[in-house]
Each structure stands twice: as structure tokens, then as C-alpha cells.
Amino acid sequence: MELLNRLKEYIDSQYRLPTGAIGSYIGEKMVRQHQPETIWTLELLEFKKEEMILELGCGAGYAIKKILKNDSVEYIIGLDLSETVLKSARMRNRHEINKGRARLVQGNVKQLPFENQQFTRVFSIQSIYFWDQIEETLSEIYRVLIHEGKMVLTLSNGKAGIMWNGINEMVENEVIPHMKKIGFKNIETVRGPDSRQYHTIAIIGEK
């Protein structure tokens, strides 16, 4: 039992911060696992003209590759804490990186290395669970968004009909109240497609 618990802890740590060969495998596994909610999230972003986009927790770069097929996107920056998955993202998007339409940055979401009002859209897919400081991160997102910019945070809040009370309490008691406090408007939570029986929701707000 102890060995199984240690193995589970190790795998969980790889989802939080992928490293080495196992981390590369986990990164590609997440690409496959998260395709339904990724496609749905990109629809929610509602791209218009000259979009300047930031993805938090970009992983192996699947969403970036999908986004760059849209001519309305001027550029996109992907940020992740894991250099391992960023290597995969660079390989997946190397042509657009060479063209200057994409850039990958290793960094922490609670202290974004970007200028004020730099992005028209900021989004994150299945990474909010790993944010150490949710309020600080939301404030940073608000800072880097332009006026009338849009944020979409996609996550799972249950599986196979069973709701996760801890996640729902985080959304209702931490995320949404702080979004209101710092000035986000038109805040809403919408239900998305089930993905591998996981219930998907998105928290949306505008600056």
C-alpha cells in the first residue's frame, strides 16, 4: 500500500510540474485527454481582430497550435512552469515561433513577466488547481489584460455525476468574489462538454 501511495504521489507531482521523460509523456497524455475542453474553450474566447493572447499553463502547446490557425490572431504567448513540456510545445509550434507569432515563457502565474494591458485574451485550461496563490494570479491576469479584454478559465468540477465540493467552493468563495473585487465584469460560469466523464465548466470575465 505504501508503494502504491508513493507512486500516486509521484504521478500527481508530474501533472503539477512535469519533468524528464515521464514529464514529456504526461504532457502529451494531457494533450489527448483535454482535447474536448480545449476546443470548447477556444470557441468561448471569440477571436476578433489583431488578437494578442496569453495561455497560462500552456503545457505541450496543443491549444497554441490550434489558435495559430486563426488569421485574426496577431501573436500568442504560452507560459508554463515546466521546461519539460515547453520543449514539446516548441517542437509542436516551431514554425510559428520562427515567424514571430508565438513565444513560450517559463514562469509562474502569480507573477507574470509581462507589461500592463498587453493581451486581449487570457485563458487557462485545467491548470487552476495548481495555482498556489489564486487571488494574486487573478490580479495579475487583470493587470495584463487590455480594457474590455476577456479571461476564460476552464476546469473540471465533478465526474460521472458526482460533484467535487472542494472545487465548487473554490470557485464560489475564492475565484468569483475576487474577480468582482478587482473589477472584472460580465462574470459568468458556463457548463461545457463532458470529457472522459469529467464535468467541464468555464469561468468567464471581462475587464
Residue pairs with C-beta under 8 A, 6 or more apart in sequence:
11 26
14 22
14 23
14 26
15 26
15 30
15 130
16 130
17 23
17 81
17 82
17 130
18 24
18 26
18 27
18 82
18 84
18 85
19 82
19 84
20 84
23 82
23 84
23 85
24 84
24 85
24 87
24 88
27 59
27 60
27 82
27 84
27 85
27 88
28 60
28 88
30 59
30 60
30 126
31 59
31 60
31 62
33 195
33 196
34 62
34 125
34 126
34 195
35 62
35 195
36 193
36 194
36 195
36 200
37 125
37 126
37 154
37 156
37 192
37 193
37 195
37 200
38 62
38 63
38 66
38 125
39 66
40 154
40 192
40 193
40 200
40 202
41 63
41 123
41 125
41 152
41 154
41 192
41 202
42 63
42 66
42 67
44 152
44 154
44 190
44 202
44 204
45 53
45 121
45 123
45 150
45 152
46 150
47 67
47 70
47 72
47 73
47 121
48 72
48 120
49 72
50 72
50 74
50 120
51 70
51 72
51 73
51 74
51 120
51 121
52 74
52 75
52 76
52 118
52 119
52 120
52 121
52 146
53 67
53 73
53 75
53 76
53 77
53 119
53 120
53 121
53 122
53 123
54 76
54 77
54 78
54 79
54 112
54 114
54 118
54 119
54 121
54 122
54 123
54 144
55 63
55 64
55 76
55 77
55 78
55 79
55 122
55 123
55 124
55 125
56 79
56 109
56 122
56 123
56 124
56 127
56 137
56 141
57 79
57 80
57 81
57 109
57 124
57 125
57 126
57 127
57 130
58 64
58 78
58 79
58 80
58 85
58 86
58 89
58 104
59 80
59 82
59 85
59 88
59 89
59 127
60 85
60 88
60 89
60 92
61 78
61 85
61 88
61 89
61 90
61 92
61 93
61 104
62 92
63 123
63 125
64 76
64 78
64 89
64 92
64 93
64 96
64 102
65 92
65 93
65 96
67 73
67 76
68 76
68 93
68 96
68 101
68 102
73 101
74 101
75 100
75 101
75 102
75 103
76 101
76 102
76 103
77 102
77 103
77 104
77 105
77 114
77 119
78 86
78 89
78 102
78 103
78 104
78 105
79 104
79 105
79 106
79 107
79 109
79 112
80 86
80 89
80 104
80 105
80 106
80 107
81 106
81 107
81 108
81 109
82 106
83 106
86 104
86 106
89 104
90 97
90 104
93 102
93 104
96 102
97 103
97 104
105 113
107 113
109 124
109 127
109 131
109 137
109 140
110 131
110 132
110 133
110 136
110 137
110 140
111 136
111 140
112 140
112 141
112 143
112 144
114 144
115 144
116 143
116 144
117 143
117 144
117 145
117 146
117 147
117 149
118 144
118 146
119 144
119 145
119 146
119 149
120 145
120 146
120 149
120 150
121 149
121 150
121 151
121 152
122 141
122 144
122 145
122 149
122 150
122 151
122 152
123 151
123 152
123 153
123 154
124 152
124 153
124 154
125 154
126 154
126 155
126 156
128 134
128 153
128 155
128 175
129 155
129 167
131 137
134 170
134 174
134 175
134 178
135 174
135 178
138 175
138 178
138 179
138 182
139 178
139 182
141 151
142 151
142 182
142 183
142 184
142 207
145 151
145 207
146 207
147 207
148 206
148 207
149 206
149 207
150 204
150 205
150 206
150 207
151 184
151 203
151 204
151 205
151 206
151 207
152 202
152 203
152 204
153 175
153 202
153 203
153 204
154 192
154 200
154 201
154 202
155 167
155 171
155 200
155 201
155 202
155 203
156 164
156 167
156 195
156 198
156 199
156 200
156 201
157 163
157 164
157 167
157 168
157 171
157 199
157 201
158 164
158 167
158 168
158 198
158 199
159 197
159 198
159 199
160 197
163 199
171 189
171 201
171 203
175 203
176 187
176 189
176 203
179 187
179 203
179 205
180 187
183 207
184 205
184 206
184 207
185 205
185 206
185 207
186 204
186 205
186 206
187 203
187 204
187 205
188 203
188 204
188 205
189 201
189 202
189 203
189 204
190 201
190 202
190 204
191 199
191 200
191 201
192 200
192 201
192 202
193 200
194 200
